Amino acid sequence: MKQGLSLRVSQHLALTPQLQQSIRLLQLSTLELSQEVEQMLDDNPFLELAQDEVPREEFGIARADAPAQDDADGDVPTGAGEGDGDAAAEALPTDWDGDGSTEMVPDDGEWGMEAPARRHDNDGDTPDATELARGGETLQQFLHRQALSLRLCDEDAAALRFLIESLNDDGLLDEPLESLAASLAPDDLAQQEELVHHFTVALRLLQHLEPVGVGARDLAECLRLQLAALGPDAAEPGAVAAALAACGHPMELLARRDFKRLAQLTGESEARLRSALTLIARLEPKPGRRFVDVERNVVVPDVIVTRLGRPGQHRFRVQLNADVMPRLRVHELYAGALKAQRGERHQGLQQRLQEARWFIKNIQQRFDTILRVSNAIVERQKNFFVHGELAMRPLVLREIADELGLHESTISRVTTAKYMSTPYGTFELKYFFGSALGTETGGNASSTAVRALIRQFIAGEDTRKPLSDSQLSEMLKEQGIECARRTVAKYREALRLAPANLRKAL
């Protein structure tokens, strides 16, 4: 084999660490971004969170206190300058090779102060929403307080405490008494039998405490306990007995409203079983629901859309929410001290300083891209902001990507877990994208508008004769929208609306 030299020219795209970070920050939600910023503040000494008010410096997005600038149509204010370029993850500057050798002219000023953020002082008198959600009494505390009034021996009191702590969030006892006893004495059968005896006594006492139905081992037992606690005047004569008889049979029959089968099994008339089902529908299937310590997931919008001018003028203002924008800057003291000294031993610190600057730049590009996409969405879905979801038009990611000169995957990252506050509520950015359904006139209707129309039809139906999926399909055809019955059923399930047989009023 003869050896030789050859020259070949080729092109390839390399994902630098900065580009990877920009792509990752773009797809993070607000909460995940906050955690990422906190982690970066702990790891990089050159990065700090600004606490004082400093002069604000624009980087190409609209400030909340700046006058709105209208676009060519005079409807949607333009928040990003034309000279900012793509400002997306794939449009990072190419004059930096990642090793810190290229000289840059950094701007170490504070970023993220486009609007005055609301102050959250923990020392104030106003309680936090999370503290309010966690400030209530738990189910276990409520039951333990009731158990103090019972005169029990030490063994039964300990068994009652153990059962209370074994309840789930719904107030039900998931595990059998034998399994609980086996978990305490796995190798002693005699002790297990004694524990089961104490648990049986304690369970009977537990099921007589408030709220009614607590300590039940399944849904049927929970309903029976609540029915047994009803007074004689709580329902029609015979309805309680019929309800108790119905709860003694599989609950699927009640869920399907199979009154004929229940009438055969219980010996009750169908009319009385309907009254019994009405009574059961008023009961609480989860006695511990009101005690559940739920940390309320408050959706904080990334973008705020407000109406400008008079109600007849369809002009809107799109701006970023300053509360979700971190106020970051490079530590001037550390950066100045490092700049005064040059040498090979300072290359590691120079790299960390460069990382801090790139992190600020990537966050800046993240919010700039979100604002540009939001502006395009508001311009395309202007009818929604004027008339509501019934006026939503079909929109796909490719349309926004072509308009902004970005990749479709970038639009997908931007619209995931990002929220927009509108005059009609707060919605995820993906909500404004929907497929198209054909109409009789040859146009297209958005699937979002069709779902809203189905919800409107069902809300106005006669509950004694609810609309079936076929009837809903025919009503949509009368509106000029071609929508098959199976598509109607899919949209109805997506709206979490029950079928016609379960929506029928008794």
C-alpha positions as CSV (number, residue, x, y, z in Angstrom):
1,M,0.0,0.0,0.0
2,K,1.3,3.4,-1.0
3,Q,1.1,6.2,1.6
4,G,0.3,9.8,0.7
5,L,-1.1,13.1,1.9
6,S,-4.4,14.5,0.9
7,L,-6.3,17.8,1.8
8,R,-10.0,17.7,2.3
9,V,-12.4,20.6,3.2
10,S,-15.6,19.9,5.2
11,Q,-18.1,21.7,7.4
12,H,-19.7,20.6,10.6
13,L,-21.7,22.1,13.4
14,A,-20.4,21.8,16.9
15,L,-22.5,22.3,20.0
16,T,-20.3,24.4,22.3
17,P,-21.0,24.4,26.0
18,Q,-22.5,27.9,25.7
19,L,-24.9,26.8,22.9
20,Q,-25.9,23.8,25.0
21,Q,-26.6,26.0,28.0
22,S,-28.7,28.4,25.9
23,I,-30.8,25.6,24.5
24,R,-31.3,24.1,28.0
25,L,-32.2,27.5,29.6
26,L,-34.7,28.1,26.8
27,Q,-36.8,25.0,27.6
28,L,-36.8,25.5,31.4
29,S,-39.9,26.6,33.2
30,T,-40.0,29.5,35.5
31,L,-39.5,27.4,38.6
32,E,-36.7,25.4,37.0
33,L,-35.0,28.6,35.9
34,S,-35.1,30.0,39.4
35,Q,-33.4,26.8,40.7
36,E,-30.8,27.0,37.9
37,V,-30.0,30.6,38.9
38,E,-29.7,29.7,42.6
39,Q,-27.3,26.9,41.7
40,M,-25.2,29.1,39.5
41,L,-25.1,31.8,42.2
42,D,-23.7,29.1,44.6
43,D,-21.1,27.8,42.1
44,N,-19.8,30.9,40.5
45,P,-18.3,33.7,42.7
46,F,-18.3,36.2,39.9
47,L,-22.1,36.1,39.7
48,E,-24.3,38.0,42.1
49,L,-27.9,38.9,42.6
50,A,-28.5,42.6,42.6
51,Q,-30.3,44.0,45.6
52,D,-30.1,47.7,45.1
53,E,-31.7,49.8,42.5
54,V,-29.3,50.8,39.7
55,P,-29.8,52.5,36.4
56,R,-31.6,50.3,34.0
57,E,-30.1,49.3,30.7
58,E,-32.2,48.0,27.8
59,F,-31.1,45.0,25.8
60,G,-33.8,44.9,23.2
61,I,-37.0,44.0,25.1
62,A,-39.9,46.2,26.2
63,R,-39.7,47.7,29.6
64,A,-42.9,47.8,31.7
65,D,-42.5,51.5,32.4
66,A,-41.7,52.5,28.8
67,P,-44.3,53.8,26.4
68,A,-45.6,51.2,24.1
69,Q,-44.4,51.4,20.5
70,D,-46.9,50.1,17.9
71,D,-45.9,48.0,14.9
72,A,-46.8,48.7,11.3
73,D,-50.5,47.9,11.9
74,G,-50.7,49.9,15.0
75,D,-52.1,47.0,17.0
76,V,-49.5,44.9,18.7
77,P,-46.5,46.8,20.2
78,T,-43.2,45.6,19.1
79,G,-41.0,44.5,22.1
80,A,-37.8,43.5,20.3
81,G,-35.6,45.7,18.1
82,E,-35.0,44.7,14.6
83,G,-31.2,44.9,15.0
84,D,-31.1,42.3,17.7
85,G,-30.9,39.4,15.3
86,D,-32.6,36.2,16.1
87,A,-31.7,36.3,19.7
88,A,-32.4,32.6,19.9
89,A,-30.5,29.6,21.1
90,E,-29.1,28.8,17.7
91,A,-28.0,32.4,17.0
92,L,-25.3,32.8,19.5
93,P,-22.3,35.0,18.6
94,T,-19.5,33.1,16.8
95,D,-16.6,35.3,17.8
96,W,-15.9,33.3,20.9
97,D,-14.3,29.9,20.8
98,G,-15.0,28.8,24.3
99,D,-11.4,28.8,25.7
100,G,-11.5,32.3,27.0
101,S,-8.8,33.5,24.6
102,T,-10.9,35.8,22.4
103,E,-11.1,39.3,23.8
104,M,-14.6,40.5,24.5
105,V,-16.0,43.8,25.6
106,P,-18.3,42.6,28.3
107,D,-21.2,44.5,29.8
108,D,-21.1,43.7,33.5
109,G,-24.0,45.9,34.4
110,E,-27.1,44.5,36.0
111,W,-29.7,42.7,33.9
112,G,-33.2,41.8,34.6
113,M,-34.5,45.2,35.9
114,E,-36.7,46.1,33.0
115,A,-39.6,46.7,35.4
116,P,-39.7,47.3,39.2
117,A,-40.2,44.0,40.8
118,R,-42.6,43.5,43.8
119,R,-40.8,43.1,47.0
120,H,-41.4,40.0,49.1
121,D,-40.4,40.9,52.6
122,N,-40.7,37.9,54.9
123,D,-40.6,40.3,57.9
124,G,-43.9,42.0,56.9
125,D,-47.3,41.3,58.3
126,T,-48.7,39.9,55.0
127,P,-48.5,36.1,55.1
128,D,-47.2,34.1,52.1
129,A,-49.7,32.0,50.1
130,T,-47.7,28.9,50.8
131,E,-47.9,29.6,54.6
132,L,-51.6,30.0,54.3
133,A,-51.9,26.7,52.5
134,R,-49.9,25.0,55.2
135,G,-51.3,26.7,58.2
136,G,-54.4,24.5,58.7
137,E,-54.8,21.6,61.0
138,T,-54.0,18.2,59.5
139,L,-56.4,15.2,59.6
140,Q,-54.1,13.3,62.0
141,Q,-54.0,16.3,64.4
142,F,-57.7,16.6,64.3
143,L,-58.3,12.9,65.0
144,H,-55.7,12.8,67.8
145,R,-57.4,15.8,69.5
146,Q,-60.7,13.9,69.4
147,A,-59.0,10.7,70.7
148,L,-57.9,12.6,73.9
149,S,-61.6,12.5,75.1
150,L,-61.7,8.7,74.9
151,R,-60.9,6.6,78.0
152,L,-58.9,3.8,76.6
153,C,-56.3,1.4,78.0
154,D,-52.7,1.9,76.9
155,E,-52.9,-0.9,74.3
156,D,-56.1,0.4,72.6
157,A,-54.8,4.0,72.7
158,A,-51.6,3.0,71.1
159,A,-53.5,1.0,68.5
160,L,-55.8,4.0,67.7
161,R,-52.8,6.2,67.3
162,F,-51.2,3.8,65.0
163,L,-54.3,3.5,62.8
164,I,-54.6,7.3,62.7
165,E,-51.1,7.6,61.4
166,S,-51.7,4.9,58.9
167,L,-54.5,6.7,57.1
168,N,-53.9,8.1,53.6
169,D,-54.6,11.6,52.5
170,D,-58.2,10.8,51.7
171,G,-58.8,9.5,55.3
172,L,-59.1,5.9,54.2
173,L,-57.2,2.9,55.6
174,D,-55.5,1.2,52.6
175,E,-53.9,-1.8,54.3
176,P,-55.7,-4.6,56.0
177,L,-55.4,-5.0,59.8
178,E,-53.5,-8.2,59.4
179,S,-50.9,-6.6,57.3
180,L,-50.4,-3.8,59.8
181,A,-50.1,-6.3,62.6
182,A,-47.6,-8.4,60.5
183,S,-45.5,-5.2,60.0
184,L,-45.2,-4.7,63.8
185,A,-44.6,-8.4,64.8
186,P,-43.3,-10.2,61.7
187,D,-42.3,-13.4,63.5
188,D,-44.7,-13.7,66.4
189,L,-48.1,-15.1,65.3
190,A,-49.6,-14.9,68.8
191,Q,-48.7,-11.2,69.1
192,Q,-50.1,-10.6,65.6
193,E,-53.5,-12.0,66.7
194,E,-53.4,-9.8,69.8
195,L,-52.6,-6.8,67.6
196,V,-55.4,-7.6,65.2
197,H,-57.8,-7.7,68.2
198,H,-56.7,-4.2,69.4
199,F,-56.8,-2.9,65.9
200,T,-60.3,-4.1,65.4
201,V,-61.4,-2.3,68.6
202,A,-59.5,0.8,67.6
203,L,-60.9,0.8,64.1
204,R,-64.5,0.7,65.4
205,L,-63.7,3.7,67.6
206,L,-61.9,5.5,64.7
207,Q,-64.9,5.2,62.4
208,H,-67.1,7.0,65.0
209,L,-64.9,10.1,65.0
210,E,-65.3,13.1,62.8
211,P,-65.3,13.5,59.8
212,V,-67.9,10.8,59.1
213,G,-66.5,8.0,57.0
214,V,-62.9,8.3,58.2
215,G,-61.1,5.0,58.7
216,A,-63.1,3.2,56.0
217,R,-61.2,0.5,54.1
218,D,-62.8,1.2,50.7
219,L,-65.3,3.5,49.0
220,A,-68.3,1.3,49.7
221,E,-67.6,1.2,53.4
222,C,-67.0,5.0,53.5
223,L,-70.4,5.6,51.9
224,R,-72.2,3.1,54.3
225,L,-70.7,4.9,57.3
226,Q,-72.0,8.2,56.1
227,L,-75.4,6.8,55.3
228,A,-75.7,5.2,58.7
229,A,-75.0,8.5,60.3
230,L,-77.8,10.3,58.5
231,G,-80.8,11.3,60.4
232,P,-84.4,10.1,59.7
233,D,-85.3,13.3,58.0
234,A,-82.2,13.5,55.8
235,A,-83.8,11.9,52.7
236,E,-87.0,10.4,51.4
237,P,-88.5,7.4,53.3
238,G,-86.7,4.3,52.2
239,A,-83.9,6.1,50.3
240,V,-81.3,5.5,53.0
241,A,-82.1,1.8,53.1
242,A,-82.0,1.5,49.3
243,A,-78.7,3.4,49.2
244,L,-77.2,1.0,51.9
245,A,-78.4,-2.0,49.8
246,A,-76.9,-0.5,46.6
247,C,-73.5,0.1,48.3
248,G,-73.4,-3.6,49.3
249,H,-72.9,-4.5,45.6
250,P,-70.2,-3.6,43.1
251,M,-69.7,0.2,42.8
252,E,-69.4,-0.1,39.0
253,L,-73.2,-0.7,38.8
254,L,-73.7,2.7,40.5
255,A,-71.2,4.4,38.3
256,R,-72.9,3.1,35.2
257,R,-76.3,3.8,36.7
258,D,-77.4,0.3,35.9
259,F,-80.7,0.5,37.8
260,K,-82.2,-2.6,36.3
261,R,-79.3,-4.8,37.5
262,L,-79.3,-3.1,40.9
263,A,-83.1,-3.6,41.2
264,Q,-82.6,-7.3,40.6
265,L,-79.9,-7.6,43.2
266,T,-81.4,-5.4,45.9
267,G,-85.1,-6.0,45.4
268,E,-85.7,-2.2,45.4
269,S,-87.7,-0.3,42.7
270,E,-85.9,1.7,40.1
271,A,-87.5,4.9,41.3
272,R,-86.3,4.4,44.8
273,L,-82.8,3.5,43.5
274,R,-82.7,6.8,41.6
275,S,-83.5,8.6,44.8
276,A,-80.8,6.6,46.6
277,L,-78.3,7.5,43.9
278,T,-79.2,11.2,44.3
279,L,-78.6,10.8,48.1
280,I,-75.2,9.0,47.5
281,A,-74.1,11.8,45.1
282,R,-74.3,14.3,48.1
283,L,-71.9,12.2,50.2
284,E,-68.1,12.8,50.5
285,P,-66.1,9.9,49.0
286,K,-62.9,11.4,50.5
287,P,-63.4,12.4,54.1
288,G,-59.9,13.8,54.5
289,R,-60.1,16.0,51.5
290,R,-60.5,19.3,53.4
291,F,-57.5,18.4,55.6
292,V,-55.1,17.6,52.8
293,D,-52.0,19.9,53.0
294,V,-52.0,21.0,49.3
295,E,-49.3,23.5,48.4
296,R,-51.2,25.5,45.8
297,N,-49.4,25.6,42.5
298,V,-49.8,29.2,41.5
299,V,-49.1,29.7,37.9
300,V,-46.9,32.8,37.4
301,P,-47.1,34.1,33.8
302,D,-44.0,34.8,31.9
303,V,-45.7,37.3,29.6
304,I,-48.5,39.8,30.3
305,V,-50.8,41.0,27.6
306,T,-52.9,44.1,28.4
307,R,-55.5,46.0,26.4
308,L,-54.6,49.5,25.4
309,G,-56.8,52.5,24.6
310,R,-60.6,52.4,24.6
311,P,-62.6,49.1,24.6
312,G,-63.4,49.6,20.9
313,Q,-59.8,49.9,20.0
314,H,-58.2,46.5,19.5
315,R,-54.7,47.3,20.6
316,F,-52.7,45.2,23.0
317,R,-49.4,45.5,24.9
318,V,-47.1,42.5,25.3
319,Q,-44.4,42.7,28.0
320,L,-42.4,40.3,30.1
321,N,-43.3,39.7,33.7
322,A,-40.6,41.4,35.8
323,D,-41.2,39.1,38.8
324,V,-39.9,36.0,36.9
325,M,-36.8,37.8,35.5
326,P,-33.7,37.3,37.7
327,R,-31.7,40.4,38.4
328,L,-28.1,39.3,37.8
329,R,-24.8,41.0,37.3
330,V,-21.1,40.3,37.5
331,H,-19.5,41.1,40.8
332,E,-17.6,44.3,40.0
333,L,-15.1,44.0,42.8
334,Y,-13.9,40.5,41.8
335,A,-14.0,41.3,38.1
336,G,-11.9,44.4,38.6
337,A,-9.4,42.6,40.8
338,L,-9.0,39.9,38.2
339,K,-8.6,42.4,35.4
340,A,-5.7,44.1,37.1
341,Q,-3.7,40.9,37.2
342,R,-2.6,38.9,34.2
343,G,-1.0,35.5,34.1
344,E,-1.4,31.8,33.4
345,R,-2.5,31.1,36.9
346,H,-5.5,33.3,36.5
347,Q,-6.8,31.5,33.5
348,G,-9.2,29.4,35.6
349,L,-10.7,32.5,37.2
350,Q,-11.0,34.1,33.8
351,Q,-12.9,31.1,32.6
352,R,-15.4,31.4,35.6
353,L,-15.8,35.1,34.8
354,Q,-16.5,34.3,31.2
355,E,-19.1,31.6,32.3
356,A,-20.9,34.2,34.4
357,R,-21.1,36.6,31.5
358,W,-22.4,34.0,29.2
359,F,-25.0,32.8,31.7
360,I,-26.4,36.4,31.9
361,K,-26.3,36.6,28.1
362,N,-28.1,33.3,27.7
363,I,-30.9,34.3,30.2
364,Q,-31.2,37.6,28.3
365,Q,-31.6,35.7,25.0
366,R,-34.1,33.4,26.6
367,F,-36.5,36.1,27.6
368,D,-36.0,38.0,24.4
369,T,-37.0,34.9,22.4
370,I,-40.0,34.4,24.6
371,L,-41.1,38.0,24.0
372,R,-40.6,37.7,20.2
373,V,-42.7,34.5,20.1
374,S,-45.4,36.0,22.3
375,N,-45.6,39.1,20.0
376,A,-46.1,36.8,17.0
377,I,-48.7,34.8,18.8
378,V,-50.7,37.9,19.8
379,E,-50.5,39.2,16.3
380,R,-51.7,35.9,14.8
381,Q,-54.4,35.2,17.4
382,K,-55.7,38.8,17.6
383,N,-59.3,37.6,17.4
384,F,-58.9,35.5,20.5
385,F,-57.9,38.6,22.5
386,V,-60.9,40.5,21.2
387,H,-63.7,37.9,21.1
388,G,-62.5,34.9,23.2
389,E,-61.6,31.3,22.5
390,L,-64.5,30.8,20.0
391,A,-62.5,33.1,17.6
392,M,-59.3,31.2,17.8
393,R,-57.8,30.5,14.4
394,P,-55.7,27.4,13.4
395,L,-52.0,27.9,14.1
396,V,-49.0,25.6,13.9
397,L,-45.4,26.0,15.2
398,R,-44.0,26.2,11.7
399,E,-45.9,29.4,11.0
400,I,-44.3,31.2,13.9
401,A,-40.9,29.6,13.1
402,D,-41.0,30.9,9.5
403,E,-42.1,34.3,10.6
404,L,-39.3,34.8,13.1
405,G,-36.6,32.9,11.3
406,L,-36.2,30.3,14.0
407,H,-36.2,26.5,14.0
408,E,-39.5,24.8,14.8
409,S,-37.9,23.0,17.7
410,T,-36.9,26.3,19.2
411,I,-40.6,27.5,19.1
412,S,-41.6,24.2,20.8
413,R,-39.1,24.8,23.6
414,V,-40.3,28.4,24.0
415,T,-44.0,27.4,24.2
416,T,-43.5,24.6,26.7
417,A,-44.2,25.4,30.4
418,K,-44.4,29.2,29.6
419,Y,-47.5,31.0,30.4
420,M,-49.2,34.2,29.1
421,S,-51.6,36.3,31.1
422,T,-54.5,37.6,28.9
423,P,-57.8,39.4,29.6
424,Y,-59.5,36.0,29.4
425,G,-57.1,34.3,31.9
426,T,-53.7,32.7,32.0
427,F,-52.8,30.1,29.4
428,E,-49.8,28.1,28.3
429,L,-48.3,29.4,25.1
430,K,-49.0,26.0,23.5
431,Y,-52.7,26.7,24.1
432,F,-52.7,29.1,21.2
433,F,-51.6,26.4,18.7
434,G,-54.3,24.1,17.3
435,S,-54.9,21.9,14.3
436,A,-57.4,22.9,11.5
437,L,-60.8,21.4,10.8
438,G,-62.4,21.9,7.4
439,T,-65.6,24.0,7.0
440,E,-68.3,24.0,4.3
441,T,-67.0,27.3,2.9
442,G,-63.6,25.8,2.3
443,G,-61.9,27.5,5.2
444,N,-60.4,26.1,8.4
445,A,-61.6,26.2,12.0
446,S,-59.3,25.8,15.0
447,S,-59.6,22.7,17.1
448,T,-59.5,25.0,20.2
449,A,-62.5,26.9,19.0
450,V,-64.3,23.6,18.3
451,R,-63.7,22.4,21.8
452,A,-65.0,25.7,23.2
453,L,-68.1,25.3,21.0
454,I,-68.7,21.8,22.3
455,R,-68.4,23.0,25.9
456,Q,-70.9,25.7,25.1
457,F,-73.3,23.3,23.6
458,I,-73.1,21.0,26.6
459,A,-73.4,23.9,29.1
460,G,-76.7,24.9,27.5
461,E,-78.2,21.4,27.0
462,D,-81.3,20.1,28.8
463,T,-80.0,17.9,31.6
464,R,-83.0,15.6,31.3
465,K,-82.1,14.9,27.7
466,P,-78.3,15.5,27.3
467,L,-76.7,15.7,23.9
468,S,-75.0,12.7,22.5
469,D,-71.8,12.8,20.6
470,S,-73.7,12.3,17.3
471,Q,-76.0,15.2,18.1
472,L,-73.0,17.4,18.9
473,S,-71.5,16.4,15.6
474,E,-74.7,17.4,13.7
475,M,-74.8,20.7,15.6
476,L,-71.3,21.4,14.5
477,K,-72.2,20.6,10.9
478,E,-75.0,23.2,11.2
479,Q,-72.3,25.7,12.2
480,G,-70.4,24.7,9.0
481,I,-67.7,22.7,10.8
482,E,-67.0,19.1,9.5
483,C,-66.3,17.1,12.7
484,A,-66.9,13.4,13.0
485,R,-68.5,11.7,16.0
486,R,-65.2,10.1,17.1
487,T,-63.5,13.5,16.9
488,V,-66.3,15.0,19.1
489,A,-65.8,12.2,21.6
490,K,-62.1,12.8,21.7
491,Y,-62.5,16.6,22.2
492,R,-65.2,15.9,24.9
493,E,-62.9,13.6,26.8
494,A,-60.1,16.2,26.5
495,L,-62.5,18.7,28.2
496,R,-63.1,16.1,30.9
497,L,-66.9,16.1,30.2
498,A,-68.8,12.9,30.9
499,P,-70.8,11.1,28.2
500,A,-74.5,11.7,27.7
501,N,-75.7,8.8,29.9
502,L,-73.7,10.1,32.9
503,R,-74.7,13.7,32.4
504,K,-78.4,12.9,32.5
505,A,-80.1,14.4,35.6
506,L,-82.0,12.0,37.8
